[in-house]
Amino acid sequence: MPRSPRRGVENEGEAWVVETARALFPLETSGVGIGDDAAVLPLGNVVTMDTMVEGVHWDARLSPADVGWKLAAVNVSDIGAMGGRPRWATLSLTLPRPLDRDWVGAFYGGLAEAFAAYGVALVGGDTTRGPARVAALTVGGTVSRPVLRSGARPGDELWVTGELGRSAQAFLRSECSAEALAWFRRPRPPVAFGAALAEAGLPTAMMDLSDGLAADLHRLCAASGCGALVEPYALPTTGTIAEAVAFGEDFELLFTAAAGEDVAICSLAEKFETRVSKVGIVRGSPVVSLIGLEWPRSLFSHFERESS
């Protein structure tokens, strides 16, 4: 049985890999590099990439077309989380022998559907043979007012979009709602809403919820040098608290905004038909707390803790 898709919550192995890269490859331009959802480059450009591996990020519950759609969604979610708009993509595809032409055709079909939905053009890529199917996508876009993880301030309010925990329910339960299964297979990140939020100057910090609130909020707070208090029963979910915070694959937005911006945020959310929920507050203390509860244990990590 393949392990849970993506990461779930923070783990020492993956964090070490990222921090090692950050130390060895500092960005030498005026842009923003390793550590945010995407890199902001000069002249208003933003770029990201993500990789999906068969047996790790998907199994037989996803059709080849679903895999194509999801690969696109994972990447455009990162662009939207920076306040950007996706424009172009390159694809690296590793395929085993014998070549399954039906699988490739269906995969491309799902990818094309997602690109049409989000206004992305495929401009190039690479194909190679390997022991398993691996799909890596790089997506670039434009951004006028980039929003980083590092801008949250004490007193800001915490917001999330959509409903949390749908992918968790689809993956972990033998039975789940049709809506949860549809989101697990073909998530629809609120990219246009994220860009509109940024262009309106409303969020002070923002990121996408790809690894679950338990991990991603800690990352945002660490980048901003602050902490947070979260009201668990304000979280928008039809599942358990653990499903809502400790699994990942939500591909919703987590953002902070100054107190008193409720009307502007909710008005914009209504325009883009996006659900928003205020779930907590930023504080000066570096502790990130789930009020009245312990944070649920990670449901997945890329690298198990290694013994010394």
Contacts in CASP RR format, 6 or more apart in sequence:
PFRMAT RR
TARGET T0000
AUTHOR 0000-0000-0000
METHOD contacts of the structure
MODEL  1
MPRSPRRGVENEGEAWVVETARALFPLETSGVGIGDDAAVLPLGNVVTMD
TMVEGVHWDARLSPADVGWKLAAVNVSDIGAMGGRPRWATLSLTLPRPLD
RDWVGAFYGGLAEAFAAYGVALVGGDTTRGPARVAALTVGGTVSRPVLRS
GARPGDELWVTGELGRSAQAFLRSECSAEALAWFRRPRPPVAFGAALAEA
GLPTAMMDLSDGLAADLHRLCAASGCGALVEPYALPTTGTIAEAVAFGED
FELLFTAAAGEDVAICSLAEKFETRVSKVGIVRGSPVVSLIGLEWPRSLF
SHFERESS
1 59 0 8 1.000
2 55 0 8 1.000
2 56 0 8 1.000
2 58 0 8 1.000
2 59 0 8 1.000
3 55 0 8 1.000
3 56 0 8 1.000
3 300 0 8 1.000
4 171 0 8 1.000
4 247 0 8 1.000
4 299 0 8 1.000
4 300 0 8 1.000
5 56 0 8 1.000
5 57 0 8 1.000
5 58 0 8 1.000
5 167 0 8 1.000
5 171 0 8 1.000
5 249 0 8 1.000
5 300 0 8 1.000
6 57 0 8 1.000
6 210 0 8 1.000
6 211 0 8 1.000
6 248 0 8 1.000
6 249 0 8 1.000
6 300 0 8 1.000
7 14 0 8 1.000
7 210 0 8 1.000
7 211 0 8 1.000
7 215 0 8 1.000
7 248 0 8 1.000
7 300 0 8 1.000
7 301 0 8 1.000
7 302 0 8 1.000
8 211 0 8 1.000
8 212 0 8 1.000
8 214 0 8 1.000
8 215 0 8 1.000
8 246 0 8 1.000
8 247 0 8 1.000
8 248 0 8 1.000
8 249 0 8 1.000
8 298 0 8 1.000
8 299 0 8 1.000
8 300 0 8 1.000
8 301 0 8 1.000
9 211 0 8 1.000
9 212 0 8 1.000
9 214 0 8 1.000
9 215 0 8 1.000
9 246 0 8 1.000
9 248 0 8 1.000
9 298 0 8 1.000
9 299 0 8 1.000
9 300 0 8 1.000
9 301 0 8 1.000
10 211 0 8 1.000
10 214 0 8 1.000
10 215 0 8 1.000
10 218 0 8 1.000
10 219 0 8 1.000
10 298 0 8 1.000
10 301 0 8 1.000
11 298 0 8 1.000
11 301 0 8 1.000
11 302 0 8 1.000
11 303 0 8 1.000
11 305 0 8 1.000
12 303 0 8 1.000
12 305 0 8 1.000
13 301 0 8 1.000
13 302 0 8 1.000
13 303 0 8 1.000
13 306 0 8 1.000
14 301 0 8 1.000
14 302 0 8 1.000
14 303 0 8 1.000
18 34 0 8 1.000
18 35 0 8 1.000
21 34 0 8 1.000
22 34 0 8 1.000
22 35 0 8 1.000
25 34 0 8 1.000
27 33 0 8 1.000
27 34 0 8 1.000
27 39 0 8 1.000
29 41 0 8 1.000
29 42 0 8 1.000
30 42 0 8 1.000
31 39 0 8 1.000
31 40 0 8 1.000
31 41 0 8 1.000
31 42 0 8 1.000
32 39 0 8 1.000
32 40 0 8 1.000
32 146 0 8 1.000
32 148 0 8 1.000
33 39 0 8 1.000
33 40 0 8 1.000
35 149 0 8 1.000
35 223 0 8 1.000
36 82 0 8 1.000
36 148 0 8 1.000
36 149 0 8 1.000
36 207 0 8 1.000
36 223 0 8 1.000
37 48 0 8 1.000
37 77 0 8 1.000
37 78 0 8 1.000
37 79 0 8 1.000
37 80 0 8 1.000
37 81 0 8 1.000
37 82 0 8 1.000
37 149 0 8 1.000
37 207 0 8 1.000
37 208 0 8 1.000
38 46 0 8 1.000
38 47 0 8 1.000
38 48 0 8 1.000
38 78 0 8 1.000
38 79 0 8 1.000
38 81 0 8 1.000
38 82 0 8 1.000
38 140 0 8 1.000
39 46 0 8 1.000
39 47 0 8 1.000
39 48 0 8 1.000
40 46 0 8 1.000
40 82 0 8 1.000
40 143 0 8 1.000
40 146 0 8 1.000
41 47 0 8 1.000
44 142 0 8 1.000
44 143 0 8 1.000
44 144 0 8 1.000
44 146 0 8 1.000
45 140 0 8 1.000
45 141 0 8 1.000
45 142 0 8 1.000
45 143 0 8 1.000
46 79 0 8 1.000
46 82 0 8 1.000
46 83 0 8 1.000
46 84 0 8 1.000
46 140 0 8 1.000
46 141 0 8 1.000
46 142 0 8 1.000
46 143 0 8 1.000
46 146 0 8 1.000
47 138 0 8 1.000
47 139 0 8 1.000
47 140 0 8 1.000
47 141 0 8 1.000
48 75 0 8 1.000
48 78 0 8 1.000
48 79 0 8 1.000
48 138 0 8 1.000
48 139 0 8 1.000
48 140 0 8 1.000
49 75 0 8 1.000
49 136 0 8 1.000
49 137 0 8 1.000
49 138 0 8 1.000
49 139 0 8 1.000
50 71 0 8 1.000
50 74 0 8 1.000
50 75 0 8 1.000
50 78 0 8 1.000
50 136 0 8 1.000
50 137 0 8 1.000
51 57 0 8 1.000
51 134 0 8 1.000
51 135 0 8 1.000
51 136 0 8 1.000
51 137 0 8 1.000
52 58 0 8 1.000
52 67 0 8 1.000
52 70 0 8 1.000
52 71 0 8 1.000
52 74 0 8 1.000
52 134 0 8 1.000
52 135 0 8 1.000
52 136 0 8 1.000
53 132 0 8 1.000
53 133 0 8 1.000
53 134 0 8 1.000
54 132 0 8 1.000
54 133 0 8 1.000
54 134 0 8 1.000
55 132 0 8 1.000
58 66 0 8 1.000
58 67 0 8 1.000
58 70 0 8 1.000
61 170 0 8 1.000
61 184 0 8 1.000
61 185 0 8 1.000
62 70 0 8 1.000
62 185 0 8 1.000
63 106 0 8 1.000
63 185 0 8 1.000
64 102 0 8 1.000
64 103 0 8 1.000
64 104 0 8 1.000
64 105 0 8 1.000
64 106 0 8 1.000
64 107 0 8 1.000
64 110 0 8 1.000
65 106 0 8 1.000
65 107 0 8 1.000
65 109 0 8 1.000
65 110 0 8 1.000
65 113 0 8 1.000
66 110 0 8 1.000
66 185 0 8 1.000
66 186 0 8 1.000
67 107 0 8 1.000
67 110 0 8 1.000
67 135 0 8 1.000
68 107 0 8 1.000
68 108 0 8 1.000
68 109 0 8 1.000
68 110 0 8 1.000
68 111 0 8 1.000
68 114 0 8 1.000
68 135 0 8 1.000
69 110 0 8 1.000
69 111 0 8 1.000
69 113 0 8 1.000
69 114 0 8 1.000
69 185 0 8 1.000
69 186 0 8 1.000
70 185 0 8 1.000
70 186 0 8 1.000
70 187 0 8 1.000
71 111 0 8 1.000
71 114 0 8 1.000
71 135 0 8 1.000
71 137 0 8 1.000
72 89 0 8 1.000
72 110 0 8 1.000
72 111 0 8 1.000
72 114 0 8 1.000
72 115 0 8 1.000
72 118 0 8 1.000
72 120 0 8 1.000
72 137 0 8 1.000
72 139 0 8 1.000
73 114 0 8 1.000
73 186 0 8 1.000
73 187 0 8 1.000
73 188 0 8 1.000
73 189 0 8 1.000
73 251 0 8 1.000
74 137 0 8 1.000
74 210 0 8 1.000
74 251 0 8 1.000
75 86 0 8 1.000
75 89 0 8 1.000
75 137 0 8 1.000
75 138 0 8 1.000
75 139 0 8 1.000
76 86 0 8 1.000
76 114 0 8 1.000
76 118 0 8 1.000
76 120 0 8 1.000
76 139 0 8 1.000
76 189 0 8 1.000
76 191 0 8 1.000
77 187 0 8 1.000
77 189 0 8 1.000
77 191 0 8 1.000
77 208 0 8 1.000
77 210 0 8 1.000
77 251 0 8 1.000
78 139 0 8 1.000
78 208 0 8 1.000
78 210 0 8 1.000
79 85 0 8 1.000
79 86 0 8 1.000
79 139 0 8 1.000
79 140 0 8 1.000
79 141 0 8 1.000
79 143 0 8 1.000
79 191 0 8 1.000
80 86 0 8 1.000
80 189 0 8 1.000
80 190 0 8 1.000
80 191 0 8 1.000
80 194 0 8 1.000
80 195 0 8 1.000
80 208 0 8 1.000
80 253 0 8 1.000
81 147 0 8 1.000
81 194 0 8 1.000
81 206 0 8 1.000
81 207 0 8 1.000
81 208 0 8 1.000
81 253 0 8 1.000
82 143 0 8 1.000
82 146 0 8 1.000
82 147 0 8 1.000
82 148 0 8 1.000
82 198 0 8 1.000
82 206 0 8 1.000
83 143 0 8 1.000
83 145 0 8 1.000
83 146 0 8 1.000
83 147 0 8 1.000
83 194 0 8 1.000
83 195 0 8 1.000
83 197 0 8 1.000
83 198 0 8 1.000
83 199 0 8 1.000
83 206 0 8 1.000
84 141 0 8 1.000
84 142 0 8 1.000
84 143 0 8 1.000
84 144 0 8 1.000
84 146 0 8 1.000
84 191 0 8 1.000
84 194 0 8 1.000
84 195 0 8 1.000
84 198 0 8 1.000
85 141 0 8 1.000
85 142 0 8 1.000
85 143 0 8 1.000
85 191 0 8 1.000
85 192 0 8 1.000
85 195 0 8 1.000
86 118 0 8 1.000
86 119 0 8 1.000
86 120 0 8 1.000
86 139 0 8 1.000
86 140 0 8 1.000
86 141 0 8 1.000
86 191 0 8 1.000
87 119 0 8 1.000
87 120 0 8 1.000
87 121 0 8 1.000
87 140 0 8 1.000
87 141 0 8 1.000
87 142 0 8 1.000
88 120 0 8 1.000
88 121 0 8 1.000
88 122 0 8 1.000
88 123 0 8 1.000
88 139 0 8 1.000
88 140 0 8 1.000
88 141 0 8 1.000
89 115 0 8 1.000
89 120 0 8 1.000
89 121 0 8 1.000
89 122 0 8 1.000
89 123 0 8 1.000
89 137 0 8 1.000
89 138 0 8 1.000
89 139 0 8 1.000
89 140 0 8 1.000
90 122 0 8 1.000
90 123 0 8 1.000
90 124 0 8 1.000
90 125 0 8 1.000
90 126 0 8 1.000
90 137 0 8 1.000
90 138 0 8 1.000
91 111 0 8 1.000
91 122 0 8 1.000
91 124 0 8 1.000
91 125 0 8 1.000
91 126 0 8 1.000
91 135 0 8 1.000
91 136 0 8 1.000
91 137 0 8 1.000
91 138 0 8 1.000
92 125 0 8 1.000
92 126 0 8 1.000
92 127 0 8 1.000
92 128 0 8 1.000
92 134 0 8 1.000
92 135 0 8 1.000
92 136 0 8 1.000
92 137 0 8 1.000
92 138 0 8 1.000
93 104 0 8 1.000
93 126 0 8 1.000
93 127 0 8 1.000
93 128 0 8 1.000
93 133 0 8 1.000
93 134 0 8 1.000
93 135 0 8 1.000
93 136 0 8 1.000
94 127 0 8 1.000
94 128 0 8 1.000
94 129 0 8 1.000
94 130 0 8 1.000
94 132 0 8 1.000
94 133 0 8 1.000
94 134 0 8 1.000
94 135 0 8 1.000
95 104 0 8 1.000
95 127 0 8 1.000
95 128 0 8 1.000
95 129 0 8 1.000
95 130 0 8 1.000
95 133 0 8 1.000
96 129 0 8 1.000
96 130 0 8 1.000
96 131 0 8 1.000
96 132 0 8 1.000
96 133 0 8 1.000
97 129 0 8 1.000
103 133 0 8 1.000
107 135 0 8 1.000
111 122 0 8 1.000
112 122 0 8 1.000
114 120 0 8 1.000
114 186 0 8 1.000
115 121 0 8 1.000
115 122 0 8 1.000
117 188 0 8 1.000
118 191 0 8 1.000
120 139 0 8 1.000
143 195 0 8 1.000
143 198 0 8 1.000
144 198 0 8 1.000
144 199 0 8 1.000
145 198 0 8 1.000
145 199 0 8 1.000
145 201 0 8 1.000
146 198 0 8 1.000
147 197 0 8 1.000
147 198 0 8 1.000
147 203 0 8 1.000
147 204 0 8 1.000
147 205 0 8 1.000
147 206 0 8 1.000
147 255 0 8 1.000
148 205 0 8 1.000
148 206 0 8 1.000
148 223 0 8 1.000
149 205 0 8 1.000
149 206 0 8 1.000
149 207 0 8 1.000
149 219 0 8 1.000
149 220 0 8 1.000
149 223 0 8 1.000
149 224 0 8 1.000
150 205 0 8 1.000
150 223 0 8 1.000
150 224 0 8 1.000
150 225 0 8 1.000
151 204 0 8 1.000
151 205 0 8 1.000
151 223 0 8 1.000
151 224 0 8 1.000
151 256 0 8 1.000
152 204 0 8 1.000
152 205 0 8 1.000
152 220 0 8 1.000
152 221 0 8 1.000
152 224 0 8 1.000
152 225 0 8 1.000
152 226 0 8 1.000
152 256 0 8 1.000
152 282 0 8 1.000
153 204 0 8 1.000
153 224 0 8 1.000
153 226 0 8 1.000
153 256 0 8 1.000
153 258 0 8 1.000
153 282 0 8 1.000
154 226 0 8 1.000
154 282 0 8 1.000
154 283 0 8 1.000
154 284 0 8 1.000
155 258 0 8 1.000
155 259 0 8 1.000
155 281 0 8 1.000
155 282 0 8 1.000
155 283 0 8 1.000
156 204 0 8 1.000
156 205 0 8 1.000
156 256 0 8 1.000
156 257 0 8 1.000
156 258 0 8 1.000
156 259 0 8 1.000
156 281 0 8 1.000
156 282 0 8 1.000
157 256 0 8 1.000
157 257 0 8 1.000
157 258 0 8 1.000
157 259 0 8 1.000
157 260 0 8 1.000
157 261 0 8 1.000
157 278 0 8 1.000
157 280 0 8 1.000
157 281 0 8 1.000
157 282 0 8 1.000
158 217 0 8 1.000
158 228 0 8 1.000
158 230 0 8 1.000
158 254 0 8 1.000
158 255 0 8 1.000
158 256 0 8 1.000
158 278 0 8 1.000
158 279 0 8 1.000
158 280 0 8 1.000
158 281 0 8 1.000
158 282 0 8 1.000
159 253 0 8 1.000
159 254 0 8 1.000
159 255 0 8 1.000
159 256 0 8 1.000
159 257 0 8 1.000
159 265 0 8 1.000
159 276 0 8 1.000
159 277 0 8 1.000
159 278 0 8 1.000
159 279 0 8 1.000
160 209 0 8 1.000
160 213 0 8 1.000
160 235 0 8 1.000
160 236 0 8 1.000
160 252 0 8 1.000
160 253 0 8 1.000
160 254 0 8 1.000
160 255 0 8 1.000
160 276 0 8 1.000
160 277 0 8 1.000
160 279 0 8 1.000
161 190 0 8 1.000
161 193 0 8 1.000
161 252 0 8 1.000
161 253 0 8 1.000
161 269 0 8 1.000
161 274 0 8 1.000
161 275 0 8 1.000
161 276 0 8 1.000
161 277 0 8 1.000
162 190 0 8 1.000
162 236 0 8 1.000
162 252 0 8 1.000
162 274 0 8 1.000
162 275 0 8 1.000
162 276 0 8 1.000
162 277 0 8 1.000
163 236 0 8 1.000
163 237 0 8 1.000
163 238 0 8 1.000
163 252 0 8 1.000
163 275 0 8 1.000
164 209 0 8 1.000
164 212 0 8 1.000
164 213 0 8 1.000
164 235 0 8 1.000
164 236 0 8 1.000
164 237 0 8 1.000
164 243 0 8 1.000
164 244 0 8 1.000
164 245 0 8 1.000
164 250 0 8 1.000
164 252 0 8 1.000
165 180 0 8 1.000
165 237 0 8 1.000
165 239 0 8 1.000
165 243 0 8 1.000
165 244 0 8 1.000
165 247 0 8 1.000
165 248 0 8 1.000
165 250 0 8 1.000
166 179 0 8 1.000
166 180 0 8 1.000
166 183 0 8 1.000
166 184 0 8 1.000
166 250 0 8 1.000
167 180 0 8 1.000
167 183 0 8 1.000
167 184 0 8 1.000
167 187 0 8 1.000
167 247 0 8 1.000
167 248 0 8 1.000
167 249 0 8 1.000
167 250 0 8 1.000
168 239 0 8 1.000
168 242 0 8 1.000
168 243 0 8 1.000
168 244 0 8 1.000
168 246 0 8 1.000
168 247 0 8 1.000
168 248 0 8 1.000
168 249 0 8 1.000
168 299 0 8 1.000
169 176 0 8 1.000
169 177 0 8 1.000
169 180 0 8 1.000
169 184 0 8 1.000
169 238 0 8 1.000
169 239 0 8 1.000
169 243 0 8 1.000
170 176 0 8 1.000
170 180 0 8 1.000
170 181 0 8 1.000
170 183 0 8 1.000
170 184 0 8 1.000
170 185 0 8 1.000
171 184 0 8 1.000
171 247 0 8 1.000
171 249 0 8 1.000
172 243 0 8 1.000
172 247 0 8 1.000
172 299 0 8 1.000
177 238 0 8 1.000
180 238 0 8 1.000
184 249 0 8 1.000
187 249 0 8 1.000
187 250 0 8 1.000
187 251 0 8 1.000
188 251 0 8 1.000
189 208 0 8 1.000
189 251 0 8 1.000
189 252 0 8 1.000
189 253 0 8 1.000
190 252 0 8 1.000
190 253 0 8 1.000
190 272 0 8 1.000
190 274 0 8 1.000
192 272 0 8 1.000
193 253 0 8 1.000
193 268 0 8 1.000
193 269 0 8 1.000
193 272 0 8 1.000
193 274 0 8 1.000
194 203 0 8 1.000
194 206 0 8 1.000
194 253 0 8 1.000
196 268 0 8 1.000
196 271 0 8 1.000
196 272 0 8 1.000
197 203 0 8 1.000
197 206 0 8 1.000
197 253 0 8 1.000
197 255 0 8 1.000
197 265 0 8 1.000
197 268 0 8 1.000
198 206 0 8 1.000
200 264 0 8 1.000
200 268 0 8 1.000
202 257 0 8 1.000
202 261 0 8 1.000
202 264 0 8 1.000
202 265 0 8 1.000
202 268 0 8 1.000
203 255 0 8 1.000
203 256 0 8 1.000
203 257 0 8 1.000
204 255 0 8 1.000
204 256 0 8 1.000
204 257 0 8 1.000
204 258 0 8 1.000
205 220 0 8 1.000
205 223 0 8 1.000
205 224 0 8 1.000
205 255 0 8 1.000
205 256 0 8 1.000
206 253 0 8 1.000
206 254 0 8 1.000
206 255 0 8 1.000
206 256 0 8 1.000
207 216 0 8 1.000
207 219 0 8 1.000
207 220 0 8 1.000
207 253 0 8 1.000
207 254 0 8 1.000
207 255 0 8 1.000
208 216 0 8 1.000
208 251 0 8 1.000
208 252 0 8 1.000
208 253 0 8 1.000
208 254 0 8 1.000
209 216 0 8 1.000
209 248 0 8 1.000
209 250 0 8 1.000
209 251 0 8 1.000
209 252 0 8 1.000
209 253 0 8 1.000
209 254 0 8 1.000
210 216 0 8 1.000
210 248 0 8 1.000
210 249 0 8 1.000
210 250 0 8 1.000
210 251 0 8 1.000
211 248 0 8 1.000
212 245 0 8 1.000
212 246 0 8 1.000
212 247 0 8 1.000
212 248 0 8 1.000
212 249 0 8 1.000
212 250 0 8 1.000
213 230 0 8 1.000
213 235 0 8 1.000
213 244 0 8 1.000
213 245 0 8 1.000
213 250 0 8 1.000
213 254 0 8 1.000
214 245 0 8 1.000
214 246 0 8 1.000
214 290 0 8 1.000
214 295 0 8 1.000
214 296 0 8 1.000
214 298 0 8 1.000
215 248 0 8 1.000
215 298 0 8 1.000
216 254 0 8 1.000
217 228 0 8 1.000
217 230 0 8 1.000
217 254 0 8 1.000
217 288 0 8 1.000
218 288 0 8 1.000
220 254 0 8 1.000
220 256 0 8 1.000
221 227 0 8 1.000
221 228 0 8 1.000
221 282 0 8 1.000
221 286 0 8 1.000
221 288 0 8 1.000
224 256 0 8 1.000
224 282 0 8 1.000
225 284 0 8 1.000
225 286 0 8 1.000
226 282 0 8 1.000
226 283 0 8 1.000
226 284 0 8 1.000
226 285 0 8 1.000
226 286 0 8 1.000
227 282 0 8 1.000
227 283 0 8 1.000
227 284 0 8 1.000
227 285 0 8 1.000
227 286 0 8 1.000
227 287 0 8 1.000
227 288 0 8 1.000
228 280 0 8 1.000
228 281 0 8 1.000
228 282 0 8 1.000
228 283 0 8 1.000
228 288 0 8 1.000
228 289 0 8 1.000
229 280 0 8 1.000
229 281 0 8 1.000
229 283 0 8 1.000
229 289 0 8 1.000
229 291 0 8 1.000
230 279 0 8 1.000
230 280 0 8 1.000
230 288 0 8 1.000
230 289 0 8 1.000
230 290 0 8 1.000
230 291 0 8 1.000
231 279 0 8 1.000
231 280 0 8 1.000
231 291 0 8 1.000
232 241 0 8 1.000
232 245 0 8 1.000
232 290 0 8 1.000
232 291 0 8 1.000
232 292 0 8 1.000
232 293 0 8 1.000
234 277 0 8 1.000
234 278 0 8 1.000
234 279 0 8 1.000
234 280 0 8 1.000
235 241 0 8 1.000
235 244 0 8 1.000
235 245 0 8 1.000
235 277 0 8 1.000
235 279 0 8 1.000
236 275 0 8 1.000
236 277 0 8 1.000
236 279 0 8 1.000
237 243 0 8 1.000
237 244 0 8 1.000
241 290 0 8 1.000
241 293 0 8 1.000
241 296 0 8 1.000
242 296 0 8 1.000
242 299 0 8 1.000
245 290 0 8 1.000
245 295 0 8 1.000
245 296 0 8 1.000
246 295 0 8 1.000
246 296 0 8 1.000
246 297 0 8 1.000
246 298 0 8 1.000
246 299 0 8 1.000
247 299 0 8 1.000
247 300 0 8 1.000
248 299 0 8 1.000
256 282 0 8 1.000
257 265 0 8 1.000
262 278 0 8 1.000
265 276 0 8 1.000
266 276 0 8 1.000
269 275 0 8 1.000
269 276 0 8 1.000
END
